[in-house]
Amino acid sequence: MTHVIQGNTGDWELVVGIEVHAQIISKSKLFSGSATNFGADPNTQVSLIDVAFPGMLPVINEHCIEQAIRTGLALKAKINLTSVFARKNYFYADLPQGYQISQYEYPIVGNGNVVIDMHDGSTRVIGIERLHLEQDAGKSLHDQHHSKSFIDLNRSGIALMEIVSKPDIRSSEEAINYVTKLCLILQYIGVCNGNMSEGSIRCDVNVSVRKHNEAYRTRAEIKNINSIRFMSQAIDYEARRQIDAYERGLQIRQETRLFDPKNGETRSMRSKENANDYRYFPDPDLLPLTLTQKYVDAIKEKLPELPDERKKRFIDNYKLSSYDACLLVAEQSVADFFESVAKGRDPKMVCNWMMGDFASAMKRMTRTIDNPPVSADNLGELIDLIYKNTISGHIAKEVFLTMIETGKTPTEIVIEKELKQVTDSDVIEVSVDSILESNTNKVIEYFNGKDKLFGFFVGQVMKATNGKINPVILNEILKKRLESLKVLFNEDNDLL
């Protein structure tokens, strides 16, 4: 789907590619045994390898290799049985070695794809160019002192996967959906927690624009975006900046830019480095990483159900709409909660409750599915009471609110408040007759063609009985009563 941006000289097409840096869930770093706990005191999780002391040699963490392979398999990508670690040379204060151990010509994962769902119900396939492993740098802190920068090396050496998309993204909406879906896949397979606020996911966004069917023009890279919202704003601003420049006869230079969220704009940081600037060469301390197909297949066998597969199963097995299935699988724990409640129950009724009153309560109470307003067992029990006609849907809403307030089970509340639905036909007939007798004029209007008054009679009976009447039985009895009264209705619009 092509996203067209209107300019003074006509339509422009946006072209975006995204490099996602995902921190691998691992108790130790990529090449050392140092801990990786978030929030530890500065420089307390640093080994001699991490600070590049002379003679210290890196040792590959096999768990991180497995996590990269799992990710590649989940992205339907090619797993390269031979890959090579290389030294990427650059000099920052928070990079003790003066180089980063990464992968260049021979990454561990090749071409793959991510399928994204659009708001209009359509899907788009975004290609994956590669996934390679690399170690993270440390962190420079510029706000701790008025004239000095501090260095925290806790992150130095932490295992990252750099997942590079092809330039297939054509709008900020697609960019959001792509990163969101990628994070969801990583969470489903347990390789990354996807927490942008902790730096577990960071994005470098490459943006360019072109006229229809043109070759790609010069791109600008926006570095280290750690927010979905900021990414969308950065893409839209940068696209407009480039269009304005071209339409004024200027050229876009290849450069690295930063996004300023305060002003909502990108700013030039430095000219963009090319691969030659980094002087890549194979790391002499690490042999080529060689895998067997048997090893890869064993990891593949343990791969869990992925979001797209789960969505299809929800549609096929639970007969949910594509829209409902998408909403449920968009968070793994929500999908798990749904399946727990839906077991042996009407899936659509469960879905409606989770997307309706349950979701509203979570939002109102600022809860997450890990700390729900009511448990899965209690929500299931409430739905059972509705399904068995013990209580009406209207009464169920009242019971649900009481469950949240008291923590009691729905059955306890129904018994204490005497909310059990009235199903005795004789009792319902008495209530119906009372309402019809006190609303004779309305009955005459009904017989004269105002069919909508049927709902009025139902409402009056429900009001008089505090909503405890079974609506199905009520509708049947009311219909029969009105039909019998119609026989007595004469041509002068009187009831005999």
VENVENJO-V204594 format. One record per residue. PHI is phi in whole degrees, -180 to 180 (none if undefined). PSI is psi in whole degrees, -180 to 180 (999 if undefined). OMEGA is omega in radians with two decimals (* if undefined). Layout:
# VENVENJO-V204594
PHI	PSI	OMEGA
PHI	PSI	OMEGA
This chain:
# VENVENJO-V204594
none	122	-3.11
-90	127	3.09
-97	117	-3.07
-96	133	3.06
-112	125	-3.09
-79	127	3.05
-121	178	3.13
-68	-23	-3.12
-105	16	3.14
117	-161	-3.06
-84	145	3.07
-124	151	3.10
-110	134	3.10
-87	137	3.09
-127	122	-3.08
-132	136	2.94
-127	145	-3.04
-127	133	3.01
-105	114	-3.14
-101	124	3.08
-101	110	-3.07
-111	125	3.12
-77	126	-3.12
-74	136	3.03
-72	112	-3.11
-157	144	3.14
-75	-20	-3.14
-135	170	-3.01
-79	176	-3.03
-66	-37	-3.08
-128	10	3.11
-146	171	-3.12
-92	12	-3.12
-65	149	-3.14
-71	162	-3.08
-127	20	-3.07
-65	133	3.12
-75	140	3.04
88	6	3.12
-69	157	3.11
-58	145	-3.10
-53	137	3.03
60	32	3.09
-106	-6	-3.14
-125	59	-3.02
-134	127	3.09
-101	175	3.10
-64	-30	3.08
-68	-43	-3.09
-64	-31	-3.13
-98	7	3.00
63	43	3.04
-65	144	-3.12
-56	137	3.08
86	-5	3.14
-83	125	-3.06
-109	137	3.13
-73	146	3.05
-127	126	-3.05
-67	135	3.06
-85	109	-3.06
-62	-34	3.14
-59	-40	3.13
-66	-35	3.07
-63	-45	3.12
-60	-42	-3.13
-64	-39	3.10
-66	-41	3.12
-66	-43	3.10
-57	-43	-3.14
-64	-46	3.11
-59	-43	3.12
-64	-40	3.14
-67	-25	3.12
-92	12	-3.14
55	39	-3.02
-104	164	3.08
-77	129	3.06
-96	119	-3.14
-83	121	-3.08
-71	-18	3.03
-127	127	3.07
-137	160	-3.02
-130	134	3.04
-87	138	-3.09
-127	160	3.06
-95	126	3.10
-106	108	-2.96
-90	119	2.94
-158	166	-2.94
-126	101	3.01
-122	156	-3.13
-63	-28	-3.10
-94	15	3.10
-120	87	-2.98
-57	-35	-3.06
-74	-24	-2.99
83	4	3.04
-155	160	3.10
-115	132	3.05
-80	118	-3.06
-140	-165	3.01
-128	142	-3.05
-124	-86	-3.06
-72	-31	-3.03
-124	81	-3.13
-78	165	-3.11
-75	-25	-3.11
-131	136	3.12
-104	-143	-3.01
-63	137	3.06
-151	-161	3.11
-160	159	3.04
-129	129	3.10
-95	124	-3.13
-112	148	3.12
-100	129	-3.14
-96	163	-3.05
-65	-23	-3.13
-89	7	3.12
94	-9	3.14
-81	169	3.09
-126	156	3.08
-134	143	3.09
-103	121	3.10
-106	122	-3.10
-75	147	3.02
-105	126	-3.14
-79	-44	-3.06
-171	164	2.94
-135	125	3.07
-129	156	3.13
-93	145	3.05
-158	163	3.09
-95	146	3.13
-80	159	3.02
-89	177	3.04
-78	-164	-3.08
-131	129	3.06
-91	132	-3.12
-112	114	-3.05
-104	-1	-3.05
-113	16	-3.12
-95	-17	-3.07
-151	148	-3.04
-71	-22	-3.08
-133	2	-3.10
-128	153	2.98
-108	138	3.12
-103	157	-3.13
-122	128	3.04
-115	118	-3.07
-99	14	3.12
-58	-36	-3.12
-81	-16	-3.08
-59	119	3.12
95	-6	3.10
-63	142	-3.06
-76	128	3.08
-121	148	2.89
-107	124	3.01
-98	114	-3.10
-106	115	-3.01
-106	119	3.11
-83	161	2.95
-78	162	-3.12
-77	58	-3.04
-100	-7	-3.03
-85	134	-3.01
-122	7	3.08
-161	162	3.09
-66	-31	3.09
-63	-44	3.11
-64	-38	3.12
-62	-45	3.12
-61	-47	-3.10
-66	-36	3.13
-66	-52	-3.10
-65	-39	3.11
-61	-46	-3.13
-67	-41	3.12
-62	-45	3.10
-61	-39	3.14
-63	-43	3.12
-62	-45	-3.14
-61	-38	3.13
-71	-41	-3.14
-59	-39	-3.08
-93	-1	3.01
73	32	-3.14
-103	-18	-3.12
-155	141	-3.12
-81	-10	3.05
70	17	-3.07
-86	104	-3.12
-69	-33	-3.09
-66	-26	3.11
-93	1	-3.14
83	10	3.14
-69	-27	3.06
-128	127	3.03
-134	146	-3.05
-123	136	2.90
-108	124	-3.02
-113	123	3.10
-98	122	-3.03
-124	133	2.96
-147	168	3.08
-132	160	3.11
-159	164	3.00
-79	162	-3.07
-57	130	3.09
67	10	3.04
-76	161	2.94
-69	162	3.12
-62	139	3.06
-96	-180	-3.12
-62	137	-3.12
-107	155	2.99
-115	141	-3.14
-104	127	3.09
-103	118	-2.94
-93	150	2.88
53	53	3.05
-88	126	-3.07
-119	29	3.13
-151	133	3.10
-60	-43	-3.11
-65	-44	3.13
-65	-36	3.12
-61	-45	3.12
-62	-45	-3.14
-64	-41	-3.12
-64	-43	3.14
-63	-47	-3.10
-65	-41	3.13
-66	-47	-3.07
-64	-39	3.10
-61	-46	3.14
-65	-39	3.12
-60	-45	-3.11
-68	-41	3.11
-61	-46	3.14
-60	-39	3.14
-66	-48	-3.14
-61	-40	-3.08
-74	-12	3.02
-98	9	3.09
83	12	3.14
-94	168	3.11
-112	151	3.06
-95	129	3.11
-98	149	3.12
-72	118	-3.05
-153	166	3.03
-102	132	-3.11
-126	160	3.05
-115	150	3.09
-98	129	3.09
-99	101	-3.08
-66	-26	-3.13
-65	-43	-3.13
-101	-5	3.11
66	37	-3.09
-143	161	3.06
-97	150	3.14
-130	145	3.14
-66	137	-3.14
-112	-50	3.11
-168	165	3.05
-67	146	-3.07
-72	129	3.11
-75	148	2.98
-101	170	-3.12
-58	-36	-3.13
-62	-32	-3.12
-65	-26	-3.10
-89	-10	3.11
48	56	3.11
-61	141	2.90
-156	152	-3.11
-56	137	-3.14
-68	121	-3.08
-70	-14	-3.13
-92	-4	-3.09
-129	123	3.07
-71	159	3.03
-54	141	-3.14
-84	115	-3.09
-114	126	-3.14
-114	160	2.99
-107	153	3.11
-63	-33	3.11
-62	-40	3.12
-64	-44	3.13
-65	-43	-3.12
-63	-36	3.13
-65	-38	3.08
-68	-40	-3.13
-62	-37	-3.13
-63	-27	-3.10
-95	3	-3.12
-67	131	-3.14
-76	174	3.07
-64	131	-3.08
-91	163	-3.08
-54	-46	-3.12
-65	-38	3.12
-68	-39	-3.14
-68	-40	3.09
-59	-46	3.13
-62	-41	3.13
-66	-39	3.11
-62	-39	3.13
-70	-45	-3.07
-74	-46	-3.02
-87	-38	-3.09
-98	-4	3.12
58	36	3.08
-86	157	3.06
-71	160	3.10
-59	-38	-3.13
-63	-49	-3.13
-64	-42	-3.13
-63	-41	3.11
-61	-45	-3.13
-62	-41	-3.08
-71	-42	-3.07
-82	-6	-3.11
-65	-13	3.04
-141	122	-3.01
-57	-43	-3.11
-68	-30	3.07
-68	-44	3.11
-63	-39	3.10
-64	-43	3.13
-62	-45	3.13
-58	-47	-3.09
-65	-34	3.10
-64	-42	-3.13
-75	-37	-3.01
-75	-14	-3.09
-60	113	3.13
80	10	-3.11
-126	174	3.11
-71	110	-3.06
-60	-38	-3.11
-66	-39	3.11
-65	-41	3.11
-63	-45	-3.14
-61	-44	-3.14
-61	-40	3.13
-69	-42	-3.13
-67	-37	-3.14
-83	-15	-3.10
-102	-104	-3.05
-61	-38	-3.11
-66	-47	3.14
-64	-39	3.12
-63	-41	3.13
-66	-41	3.12
-63	-42	-3.14
-66	-44	-3.11
-64	-36	-3.07
-96	3	-3.09
50	46	3.10
-100	164	2.98
-116	172	-3.13
-66	-21	3.09
-76	-16	3.07
-137	66	-2.98
-71	158	3.12
-65	-32	3.02
-138	155	-3.10
-75	164	3.09
-62	-39	3.14
-63	-43	-3.11
-71	-37	3.08
-65	-41	3.09
-63	-40	3.12
-65	-38	3.10
-64	-44	3.13
-65	-35	3.07
-62	-41	-3.14
-64	-36	3.09
-69	-47	-3.06
-63	-34	-3.13
-87	4	-3.13
64	23	3.05
-71	-38	3.04
-135	159	3.10
-84	167	3.09
-62	-36	3.13
-66	-46	3.12
-65	-34	-3.13
-60	-36	3.12
-64	-40	3.09
-65	-42	3.12
-63	-41	-3.13
-60	-44	3.13
-64	-39	3.11
-68	-35	3.08
-59	-43	-3.13
-64	-43	-3.08
-70	-38	-2.98
-107	-23	-3.06
78	6	-3.13
-80	161	3.10
-75	156	3.13
-61	-36	3.14
-64	-42	3.11
-61	-43	-3.11
-67	-43	-3.14
-61	-41	-3.14
-70	-46	-3.10
-63	-41	-3.08
-95	3	3.13
52	53	-3.08
-98	4	-3.10
-59	138	-3.06
-67	141	3.08
-83	122	3.12
-120	-1	3.13
-70	117	-3.08
-61	-39	-3.12
-63	-42	3.13
-66	-41	-3.12
-67	-40	3.13
-60	-40	3.13
-62	-43	3.14
-65	-40	3.14
-65	-47	-3.13
-61	-39	-3.13
-63	-43	-3.13
-69	-42	-3.12
-67	-39	-3.14
-67	-33	-3.12
-88	-1	3.14
-133	49	-3.07
-58	-41	-3.13
-62	-38	3.11
-67	-36	3.11
-63	-43	3.12
-62	-43	3.11
-62	-36	3.13
-64	-44	3.14
-69	-21	3.12
-89	11	3.00
115	-5	3.13
-86	77	-3.05
-63	-26	-3.09
-66	-15	3.12
-68	-13	3.06
-58	-43	3.10
-64	-33	3.10
-62	-45	-3.14
-64	-42	3.11
-60	-46	-3.13
-62	-40	3.14
-65	-41	3.11
-65	-44	3.14
-62	-41	3.14
-64	-42	-3.10
-70	-24	-3.09
-112	16	3.13
57	33	3.06
72	16	-3.06
-88	-9	-3.12
-75	137	3.04
-65	118	-3.03
-64	-33	-3.13
-67	-49	3.14
-66	-40	3.12
-59	-46	-3.13
-62	-40	3.13
-65	-47	-3.10
-68	-43	-3.14
-62	-41	-3.14
-63	-45	3.13
-65	-40	-3.13
-63	-44	-3.13
-67	-36	3.11
-66	-39	3.14
-70	-35	3.11
-70	-31	-3.11
-64	-30	3.10
-62	-32	-3.12
-87	-3	-3.07
-83	119	-3.08
-95	180	-3.07
-69	-17	3.14
-91	16	3.12
59	37	3.06
-114	151	3.01
-92	126	-3.14
-74	999	*
